[in-house]
Protein backbone atom coordinates (compact mmCIF):
# COMPACT_ATOMS: atom_id res chain seq x y z
CA UNK A 1 0.00 0.00 0.00
CA UNK A 2 1.40 3.40 -0.96
CA UNK A 3 1.92 6.11 1.65
CA UNK A 4 -0.76 8.23 -0.02
CA UNK A 5 -3.33 5.43 0.10
CA UNK A 6 -2.40 4.67 3.72
CA UNK A 7 -2.85 8.35 4.65
CA UNK A 8 -6.28 8.46 3.01
CA UNK A 9 -7.30 5.25 4.78
CA UNK A 10 -6.19 6.72 8.12
CA UNK A 11 -8.26 9.89 7.64
CA UNK A 12 -11.28 7.95 6.39
CA UNK A 13 -11.20 5.59 9.34
CA UNK A 14 -10.67 8.23 12.02
CA UNK A 15 -12.93 11.04 10.85
CA UNK A 16 -16.37 10.86 12.49
CA UNK A 17 -19.27 10.98 10.06
CA UNK A 18 -21.82 12.40 12.49
CA UNK A 19 -21.75 15.14 15.10
CA UNK A 20 -25.44 15.32 16.01
CA UNK A 21 -24.90 16.75 19.52
CA UNK A 22 -21.76 18.86 19.04
CA UNK A 23 -21.43 22.49 18.05
CA UNK A 24 -18.22 21.97 16.07
CA UNK A 25 -17.18 19.45 13.44
CA UNK A 26 -14.18 18.97 11.16
CA UNK A 27 -13.85 17.78 7.61
CA UNK A 28 -10.46 17.13 6.08
CA UNK A 29 -9.16 17.73 2.59
CA UNK A 30 -6.69 14.98 1.84
CA UNK A 31 -5.51 13.57 -1.48
CA UNK A 32 -8.05 15.62 -3.45
CA UNK A 33 -11.04 14.39 -1.44
CA UNK A 34 -13.31 15.82 1.24
CA UNK A 35 -13.31 13.42 4.18
CA UNK A 36 -15.88 12.49 5.22
CA UNK A 37 -17.69 13.08 1.94
CA UNK A 38 -20.98 13.48 3.81
CA UNK A 39 -21.21 14.97 7.27
CA UNK A 40 -24.34 15.00 9.46
CA UNK A 41 -24.57 17.88 11.93
CA UNK A 42 -27.13 19.69 14.06
CA UNK A 43 -28.25 23.23 13.24
CA UNK A 44 -25.86 25.68 14.85
CA UNK A 45 -22.78 23.56 14.18
CA UNK A 46 -19.61 25.21 12.89
CA UNK A 47 -17.82 22.99 10.37
CA UNK A 48 -14.10 23.55 9.83
CA UNK A 49 -12.34 22.19 6.77
CA UNK A 50 -8.59 21.59 7.12
CA UNK A 51 -6.52 21.38 3.94
CA UNK A 52 -3.87 18.64 4.28
CA UNK A 53 -2.86 18.75 0.60
CA UNK A 54 0.20 20.62 -0.63
CA UNK A 55 -1.99 22.49 -3.13
CA UNK A 56 -4.76 25.08 -2.81
CA UNK A 57 -8.42 24.06 -2.64
CA UNK A 58 -11.74 25.77 -1.99
CA UNK A 59 -14.94 24.88 -0.18
CA UNK A 60 -17.70 26.41 -2.27
CA UNK A 61 -21.43 25.84 -1.76
CA UNK A 62 -23.33 24.40 -4.70
CA UNK A 63 -22.03 22.51 -7.72
CA UNK A 64 -19.54 23.39 -10.48
CA UNK A 65 -22.33 24.22 -12.94
CA UNK A 66 -24.41 26.05 -10.30
CA UNK A 67 -22.25 27.57 -7.55
CA UNK A 68 -24.17 29.00 -4.64
CA UNK A 69 -23.63 32.13 -2.61
CA UNK A 70 -24.07 30.82 0.93
CA UNK A 71 -20.38 30.08 1.54
CA UNK A 72 -17.14 30.19 -0.41
CA UNK A 73 -13.75 29.87 1.23
CA UNK A 74 -11.78 31.16 -1.72
CA UNK A 75 -8.57 29.23 -2.35
CA UNK A 76 -6.69 28.20 0.78
CA UNK A 77 -3.38 26.42 1.16
CA UNK A 78 -1.98 23.45 3.05
CA UNK A 79 -2.59 23.53 6.83
CA UNK A 80 -5.08 26.39 6.46
CA UNK A 81 -8.72 26.15 7.47
CA UNK A 82 -12.12 27.49 6.52
CA UNK A 83 -15.08 27.50 8.94
CA UNK A 84 -18.79 28.01 8.29
CA UNK A 85 -21.67 27.78 10.78
CA UNK A 86 -24.80 25.98 9.53
CA UNK A 87 -27.88 27.50 11.17
CA UNK A 88 -30.70 26.28 8.91
CA UNK A 89 -31.60 22.58 8.47
CA UNK A 90 -31.15 21.18 4.98
CA UNK A 91 -28.73 19.51 2.59
CA UNK A 92 -25.75 21.60 1.51
CA UNK A 93 -23.61 20.39 -1.36
CA UNK A 94 -20.17 21.85 -1.94
CA UNK A 95 -17.18 21.45 -4.23
CA UNK A 96 -13.67 22.73 -4.93
CA UNK A 97 -13.59 25.44 -7.61
CA UNK A 98 -10.10 24.45 -8.71
CA UNK A 99 -10.76 20.69 -8.78
CA UNK A 100 -14.43 20.38 -9.72
CA UNK A 101 -14.41 16.59 -9.33
CA UNK A 102 -14.14 17.14 -5.55
CA UNK A 103 -17.62 17.13 -3.95
CA UNK A 104 -19.05 16.90 -0.45
CA UNK A 105 -22.30 17.32 1.45
CA UNK A 106 -23.36 18.64 4.83
CA UNK A 107 -26.70 17.37 6.15
CA UNK A 108 -28.05 19.74 8.82
CA UNK A 109 -30.82 18.42 11.09
C-alpha positions in Angstrom: 0.0 0.0 0.0 1.4 3.4 -1.0 1.9 6.1 1.6 -0.8 8.2 0.0 -3.3 5.4 0.1 -2.4 4.7 3.7 -2.9 8.4 4.7 -6.3 8.5 3.0 -7.3 5.2 4.8 -6.2 6.7 8.1 -8.3 9.9 7.6 -11.3 8.0 6.4 -11.2 5.6 9.3 -10.7 8.2 12.0 -12.9 11.0 10.8 -16.4 10.9 12.5 -19.3 11.0 10.1 -21.8 12.4 12.5 -21.7 15.1 15.1 -25.4 15.3 16.0 -24.9 16.7 19.5 -21.8 18.9 19.0 -21.4 22.5 18.1 -18.2 22.0 16.1 -17.2 19.4 13.4 -14.2 19.0 11.2 -13.9 17.8 7.6 -10.5 17.1 6.1 -9.2 17.7 2.6 -6.7 15.0 1.8 -5.5 13.6 -1.5 -8.0 15.6 -3.4 -11.0 14.4 -1.4 -13.3 15.8 1.2 -13.3 13.4 4.2 -15.9 12.5 5.2 -17.7 13.1 1.9 -21.0 13.5 3.8 -21.2 15.0 7.3 -24.3 15.0 9.5 -24.6 17.9 11.9 -27.1 19.7 14.1 -28.2 23.2 13.2 -25.9 25.7 14.9 -22.8 23.6 14.2 -19.6 25.2 12.9 -17.8 23.0 10.4 -14.1 23.6 9.8 -12.3 22.2 6.8 -8.6 21.6 7.1 -6.5 21.4 3.9 -3.9 18.6 4.3 -2.9 18.7 0.6 0.2 20.6 -0.6 -2.0 22.5 -3.1 -4.8 25.1 -2.8 -8.4 24.1 -2.6 -11.7 25.8 -2.0 -14.9 24.9 -0.2 -17.7 26.4 -2.3 -21.4 25.8 -1.8 -23.3 24.4 -4.7 -22.0 22.5 -7.7 -19.5 23.4 -10.5 -22.3 24.2 -12.9 -24.4 26.1 -10.3 -22.2 27.6 -7.5 -24.2 29.0 -4.6 -23.6 32.1 -2.6 -24.1 30.8 0.9 -20.4 30.1 1.5 -17.1 30.2 -0.4 -13.7 29.9 1.2 -11.8 31.2 -1.7 -8.6 29.2 -2.3 -6.7 28.2 0.8 -3.4 26.4 1.2 -2.0 23.4 3.1 -2.6 23.5 6.8 -5.1 26.4 6.5 -8.7 26.2 7.5 -12.1 27.5 6.5 -15.1 27.5 8.9 -18.8 28.0 8.3 -21.7 27.8 10.8 -24.8 26.0 9.5 -27.9 27.5 11.2 -30.7 26.3 8.9 -31.6 22.6 8.5 -31.1 21.2 5.0 -28.7 19.5 2.6 -25.8 21.6 1.5 -23.6 20.4 -1.4 -20.2 21.9 -1.9 -17.2 21.4 -4.2 -13.7 22.7 -4.9 -13.6 25.4 -7.6 -10.1 24.4 -8.7 -10.8 20.7 -8.8 -14.4 20.4 -9.7 -14.4 16.6 -9.3 -14.1 17.1 -5.6 -17.6 17.1 -4.0 -19.1 16.9 -0.4 -22.3 17.3 1.4 -23.4 18.6 4.8 -26.7 17.4 6.1 -28.1 19.7 8.8 -30.8 18.4 11.1 
